[in-house]
């Protein structure tokens, strides 16, 4: 949805207006919450760690919103784009994954890196997400692998395939790097589909360690 196409005419199952996105000035930041002034109303929005760091007080921001409705609270989760929000919602559809864990996944990995890890069935990497053990990581791979192509198509970018990821790991191992440092380096970068470029980025990241 474009930021020029508000969705406030829609309602969810609770009859509340659906907030597609909000745009306004950052008033404050605390913990994982950014308070945004939208037309004189302050919205408390829970955001991933990267977005929290980027949301500076006094600057204008646009957050794509997921609204969580419970009996005792209505909580807004904000994301940088529709793909982050879509991945958050896919994660929530997995048994055993709640909002805090799903948000931790978006904070730990970029969308493309998380897709890459799922395609590669990299349970060890996925289990580095706070709140996700290896059993839940394996369930994520099983539950989400078949749902990811539509997300990849919406992204409009070249998401690395399972073979690209595996070839990259193999190349780095042949250069003497250990499995643990390889996983950490690949989780910290956006992995392009071009293997040569991916290898250069990975080596650069490993060189900073």
C-alpha positions as CSV (number, residue, x, y, z in Angstrom):
1,X,0.0,0.0,0.0
2,X,1.3,3.4,-0.9
3,X,1.7,6.0,1.9
4,X,-0.7,8.1,-0.2
5,X,-3.5,5.5,0.0
6,X,-4.8,5.6,3.6
7,X,-6.8,2.6,4.8
8,X,-8.8,4.1,7.6
9,X,-12.1,3.1,6.1
10,X,-11.4,-0.6,6.8
11,X,-12.1,-2.3,10.1
12,X,-10.7,-5.4,11.6
13,X,-12.5,-8.3,13.3
14,X,-13.0,-6.2,16.5
15,X,-14.6,-3.4,14.5
16,X,-11.7,-1.1,15.1
17,X,-10.2,1.0,12.2
18,X,-7.3,-0.6,10.5
19,X,-4.2,1.5,10.5
20,X,-2.2,0.8,7.4
21,X,0.6,3.3,8.2
22,X,1.3,6.4,10.2
23,X,3.4,9.4,9.3
24,X,4.6,12.1,11.8
25,X,7.3,13.5,13.9
26,X,9.2,11.4,16.4
27,X,8.6,12.9,19.9
28,X,10.5,10.4,22.0
29,X,12.2,6.9,22.1
30,X,12.4,4.5,25.0
31,X,13.2,0.8,25.1
32,X,11.6,-0.5,21.9
33,X,8.9,2.2,21.7
34,X,8.9,5.3,19.4
35,X,6.2,7.9,20.2
36,X,5.1,9.6,17.0
37,X,3.0,12.9,16.9
38,X,0.4,12.5,14.1
39,X,-1.9,15.5,13.9
40,X,-1.5,16.3,17.6
41,X,-2.1,12.7,18.7
42,X,0.9,10.7,20.1
43,X,1.1,7.1,19.0
44,X,3.3,4.7,20.9
45,X,4.7,2.3,18.3
46,X,6.8,-0.8,19.1
47,X,9.5,-1.1,16.4
48,X,12.5,-3.4,15.6
49,X,15.8,-2.4,17.0
50,X,17.2,-1.1,13.7
51,X,14.2,1.1,13.1
52,X,14.5,2.4,16.7
53,X,18.1,3.5,16.1
54,X,17.1,5.2,12.8
55,X,14.1,7.1,14.3
56,X,15.7,10.3,15.6
57,X,13.7,12.7,17.8
58,X,12.3,15.6,15.7
59,X,12.5,13.8,12.4
60,X,9.6,12.7,10.2
61,X,9.0,9.0,10.0
62,X,6.6,6.6,8.2
63,X,5.8,3.3,9.9
64,X,3.8,0.5,8.3
65,X,1.5,-0.7,11.2
66,X,0.4,-4.1,12.5
67,X,-2.3,-3.7,15.1
68,X,-2.5,-6.3,17.9
69,X,-5.8,-6.3,19.7
70,X,-6.2,-8.1,23.1
71,X,-8.8,-7.8,25.8
72,X,-6.6,-5.6,27.9
73,X,-4.6,-3.7,25.3
74,X,-4.3,-2.5,21.7
75,X,-0.7,-2.5,20.6
76,X,0.8,-0.9,17.5
77,X,3.9,-2.5,15.9
78,X,5.7,-0.4,13.3
79,X,7.9,-1.4,10.4
80,X,10.1,0.3,7.8
81,X,8.2,-1.2,4.8
82,X,5.5,-3.7,3.8
83,X,7.9,-6.6,3.5
84,X,9.0,-6.3,7.2
85,X,5.4,-6.1,8.2
86,X,4.5,-9.1,6.0
87,X,7.3,-11.2,7.4
88,X,6.3,-10.2,11.0
89,X,2.8,-11.5,10.2
90,X,4.1,-14.7,8.7
91,X,6.1,-15.3,11.8
92,X,3.1,-14.8,14.0
93,X,1.3,-17.5,12.0
94,X,3.8,-20.0,13.2
95,X,2.8,-22.0,16.4
96,X,4.8,-20.9,19.4
97,X,5.9,-17.5,17.9
98,X,4.4,-14.4,19.6
99,X,4.8,-10.7,18.9
100,X,8.0,-10.3,21.0
101,X,9.7,-13.2,19.3
102,X,8.6,-12.1,15.8
103,X,9.9,-8.6,16.5
104,X,13.2,-10.1,17.7
105,X,13.5,-12.0,14.4
106,X,13.0,-8.7,12.4
107,X,15.6,-7.0,14.7
108,X,18.1,-9.8,14.3
109,X,17.8,-10.4,10.5
110,X,16.9,-8.3,7.5
111,X,14.0,-9.8,5.6
112,X,16.2,-11.1,2.8
113,X,18.6,-12.7,5.2
114,X,15.8,-14.4,7.1
115,X,14.4,-15.7,3.9
116,X,17.9,-16.9,2.9
117,X,18.3,-18.7,6.3
118,X,14.9,-20.4,5.9
119,X,15.6,-21.5,2.3
120,X,19.0,-22.8,3.5
121,X,17.2,-24.6,6.4
122,X,19.8,-23.0,8.6
123,X,18.3,-23.9,11.9
124,X,21.4,-22.9,13.9
125,X,21.3,-19.3,12.5
126,X,17.5,-19.0,13.0
127,X,17.9,-20.2,16.6
128,X,20.1,-17.2,17.4
129,X,16.9,-15.1,17.4
130,X,15.9,-14.3,21.1
131,X,13.1,-16.7,22.2
132,X,13.6,-19.2,19.4
133,X,15.2,-22.6,20.2
134,X,16.2,-25.2,17.6
135,X,12.8,-26.9,17.8
136,X,10.9,-23.7,17.0
137,X,13.5,-22.8,14.3
138,X,12.9,-26.1,12.6
139,X,9.2,-25.4,12.8
140,X,9.7,-22.0,11.2
141,X,11.5,-23.6,8.3
142,X,8.8,-26.2,7.8
143,X,5.9,-23.7,8.2
144,X,7.2,-20.8,6.2
145,X,9.3,-22.2,3.3
146,X,6.2,-22.7,1.1
147,X,4.9,-19.2,1.9
148,X,8.0,-17.2,1.1
149,X,7.9,-16.9,-2.7
150,X,5.0,-14.4,-2.6
151,X,6.9,-12.2,-0.2
152,X,10.0,-12.5,-2.4
153,X,8.0,-11.3,-5.4
154,X,6.7,-8.3,-3.5
155,X,10.2,-7.4,-2.5
156,X,11.2,-6.8,-6.1
157,X,14.8,-7.7,-5.3
158,X,17.0,-10.7,-6.0
159,X,16.8,-12.8,-2.9
160,X,19.6,-15.4,-2.7
161,X,18.6,-18.9,-3.3
162,X,19.4,-21.9,-1.0
163,X,22.2,-22.9,-3.4
164,X,23.7,-19.4,-3.4
165,X,23.8,-19.4,0.4
166,X,25.3,-22.9,0.5
167,X,28.0,-22.1,-2.1
168,X,28.9,-18.9,-0.2
169,X,29.4,-20.8,3.0
170,X,31.5,-23.4,1.2
171,X,33.7,-20.8,-0.4
172,X,34.3,-19.1,3.0
173,X,35.1,-22.4,4.7
174,X,37.6,-23.1,2.0
175,X,39.3,-19.9,2.9
176,X,39.7,-21.1,6.5
177,X,36.8,-19.4,8.3
178,X,34.8,-21.3,10.9
179,X,31.1,-22.1,10.7
180,X,30.2,-19.9,13.6
181,X,32.0,-16.8,12.3
182,X,30.5,-17.4,8.8
183,X,27.0,-17.5,10.2
184,X,27.5,-14.3,12.1
185,X,29.0,-12.5,9.2
186,X,26.2,-13.6,6.8
187,X,23.5,-12.6,9.3
188,X,25.0,-9.1,9.4
189,X,24.9,-8.3,5.7
190,X,22.4,-8.1,2.9
191,X,23.3,-11.1,0.6
192,X,22.9,-10.3,-3.1
193,X,22.1,-13.1,-5.6
194,X,25.4,-12.5,-7.4
195,X,27.8,-14.9,-5.9
196,X,30.9,-12.8,-6.6
197,X,29.4,-9.7,-4.9
198,X,28.1,-11.8,-2.0
199,X,31.6,-13.2,-1.4
200,X,33.2,-9.8,-1.4
201,X,30.6,-8.4,1.0
202,X,31.1,-11.4,3.3
203,X,34.9,-11.1,3.3
204,X,34.6,-7.4,4.1
205,X,32.4,-8.2,7.0
206,X,34.7,-10.9,8.3
207,X,37.6,-8.5,8.0
208,X,36.0,-6.2,10.5
209,X,35.7,-8.8,13.1
